């Protein structure tokens, strides 16, 4: 079975949601799935043994950051990213395209690739599609992504079209480079669909990507500032064009409510830094909605963060204690809140998969939202 290949197990009778599996040589990933982001080879603040305890099946790393630090040669000498960071399960690397998109003031895009200056020391570097492929091969993740240009929002039609077409040309170069050796035996290459919020450009991008032919497909260029209803419209118009036997990955999207909405429209894979980033700022996801644990109302609240959660944080610590840690700026809270949020997201996806097994997705979604927004 080809690495990265998707097996459809069951479709919802109520909507476009689907239950499936993505195969990798390090294990099968049950979908729909949320993938915690380990930008620099670590999910911030969470030791690998605790991350495994959340039930996470697959995590991300970022080729841009790992290229700059510690350097690809070190990872390669270690035997690949999983041996380097002790995560013995599937991993996915993004190409660095989004990071270069965010370095708008210190990068320059051309047909050949992107020239940029390191955010660490200002040194000059260059990523081409070919170099991105080689970096990701050397990192050794199970699923790697095409190098693309993430179109900003808002973008006028001509800008979005030009950006999408450049990503298509780069995608062809990525595939040619990827298949120059036997990496495909242990790695999969996913294409990235662009086109901003223009449905005709998205449709064109899908069709051209299908012509190039990738193992799986990602929807890029969303969650970059556009209204949620625009994102939903893009998904509703784009996903039906992608064949059912291919994994569908929505990049950079990961609030709890977004997972339900994406799955309902046919998404299989999600990733986002929000659970850990927001946790470090005191925001906690619970079955009863989002809370900010630093608020005064929790100073004498000795209940668990979430009455429905069995993670080590909810079992072992009270809101009052966590409030104290945050207010005292004790660094332990960074780890604890991040761990809870990751556990919440992984567990939420498990509940979503169970709802699909029982064909009660929409009822489960309604029940989740009723409780999640009950305080508002």
Buried (B, 14 or more C-beta within 10 A) or exposed (E): EEBBBBBBEEBBEBBBBBBBBBBBEBBEBBBBBBBBBBBBBBBBBBEBEBBBBBEBBBBBBBBBBBBBEBEBEEBBEBEBBBEBBEBEBBBBBBBBBBBBBBBEEEBEBEEEBBBBBBEEEEEEBEBBBBBBBBBBBBBBBBBBBBBBBBBBBEBEEEEBBBBBBBBBEBBBBBBEBBEEEEBBEBBBBBBBBBBBBBBEBBBBBBEBBBEBEBBBBBBBBBBBEBEBEBBBBBBBBBBEBBEEEBBBBBBBBBBBBBBBBBBBBBBBBBBBBBBBBBBBEBBBBBBBBBBBBBEEEBEEBEEBBBEEBEBBBBEEBBBBBBBBBBBEEEEBBBBBBBBBBBBBBBBBBBBBBEBBEEBBBBEBBEEBBEEBEEEE
